[in-house]
Amino acid sequence: QVQLVESGGGSVQAGGSLRLSCVVTGYISSTYCMGWFRQVPGKEREGVATFDRYGASTYADSVKGRFTISRDNADNTLYLQMNNLKPEDTGMYYCAAERFHVADNRRCMLFQLDNYWGQGTQVTVSS
């Protein structure tokens, strides 16, 4: 059974940094699309960054140049390095995974993964 467990959230001031981790237990091959999403109460969940089967990353426009997604297949861990954080980055951050067929890899870049989810880790950025 696949489980995703996030950690690394916390409270920081604007301009600060955090590094989120998502540890995968169970089997997920390197061909899986993995990504980070965030949600604040009253708003829809939004995609933040994804990492596809070819090692390519995609970012939401709002985080480009500030966030970096990476993956360590040896440790079965997905990371999100967040720099220059802003108050609007506040939210619950979730890790997700799904295996897409090669022909459907574009769905990874479109944040359409929805198979496995973690429980979330809270990020709060104060001004």
C-alpha positions in Angstrom: 0.0 0.0 0.0 1.4 3.4 -1.0 1.5 6.1 1.6 2.8 9.7 1.3 3.9 11.5 4.4 4.7 15.2 4.3 6.8 17.2 6.7 8.8 20.4 7.0 6.0 22.9 7.2 6.1 25.7 9.8 5.8 29.4 10.4 8.2 31.9 8.8 8.4 35.6 8.0 8.2 36.9 4.5 11.4 36.4 2.7 12.2 33.2 4.6 12.7 29.7 3.4 11.3 26.2 4.1 12.0 22.8 2.7 9.1 20.4 2.5 9.7 16.6 2.3 7.3 13.9 1.2 8.4 10.4 2.1 6.9 7.6 0.1 6.2 4.2 1.6 5.2 1.3 -0.6 6.2 1.0 -4.2 6.3 4.0 -6.5 8.6 3.7 -9.5 10.5 6.6 -10.9 8.0 6.7 -13.8 5.3 8.1 -11.4 4.4 11.8 -11.7 4.8 13.4 -8.3 3.9 16.9 -7.2 3.0 19.5 -4.6 -0.3 21.2 -4.2 -1.6 23.7 -1.7 -4.9 24.8 -0.4 -6.3 27.5 1.9 -9.7 27.4 3.5 -12.4 28.6 1.1 -10.3 28.2 -2.0 -9.7 25.5 -4.5 -6.6 23.4 -4.3 -3.9 24.6 -6.7 -1.0 22.9 -8.2 2.4 24.2 -7.1 5.0 22.0 -8.9 5.3 18.6 -10.5 8.1 16.3 -11.5 7.4 13.9 -14.3 8.6 10.5 -15.5 11.4 12.1 -17.5 12.7 14.3 -14.7 11.1 17.4 -16.0 9.6 19.9 -13.6 6.6 22.3 -14.0 5.8 25.2 -11.8 2.8 27.4 -11.2 3.6 30.9 -12.4 3.2 32.3 -8.8 6.2 30.3 -7.6 8.5 30.2 -10.5 12.0 31.4 -9.6 11.3 30.9 -5.9 10.4 27.2 -5.5 12.3 24.1 -6.6 11.0 20.6 -6.7 13.3 17.7 -6.6 13.2 13.9 -6.1 15.5 11.4 -4.6 14.5 8.0 -5.9 17.0 6.2 -3.7 15.3 7.6 -0.6 11.8 7.6 -2.0 11.5 11.2 -1.1 10.1 14.3 -2.9 11.2 17.7 -1.9 10.0 21.3 -2.3 12.5 24.0 -1.5 10.7 27.3 -1.0 12.7 30.5 -1.0 11.6 34.1 -0.7 8.3 33.1 0.8 5.4 35.5 0.6 2.2 35.7 2.7 0.2 34.4 -0.2 2.2 31.2 -0.1 0.4 30.4 3.2 -1.6 27.2 3.0 -1.7 23.4 3.6 0.7 21.8 1.3 0.0 18.3 0.0 2.2 15.8 -1.8 0.5 13.7 -4.6 1.5 10.9 -7.0 0.0 9.2 -10.0 1.4 7.0 -12.8 0.5 8.2 -16.2 1.0 6.3 -19.5 3.7 7.8 -21.6 1.1 9.2 -23.9 -0.6 11.0 -21.0 2.6 12.5 -19.5 1.2 16.0 -20.3 -1.4 15.5 -17.6 1.5 15.6 -15.1 2.5 19.0 -16.4 -1.1 20.1 -16.1 -1.3 19.2 -12.4 -3.9 16.5 -13.1 -2.5 13.8 -10.7 -5.0 12.5 -8.2 -4.2 8.9 -7.3 -2.3 9.1 -4.0 -2.3 12.0 -1.5 -0.5 12.8 1.8 -2.1 14.3 4.8 -0.6 17.7 4.3 1.8 20.0 6.1 0.9 23.6 7.1 3.0 26.5 5.8 2.3 30.0 7.3 4.1 33.1 6.1 3.7 36.3 8.0 4.4 39.8 6.7 
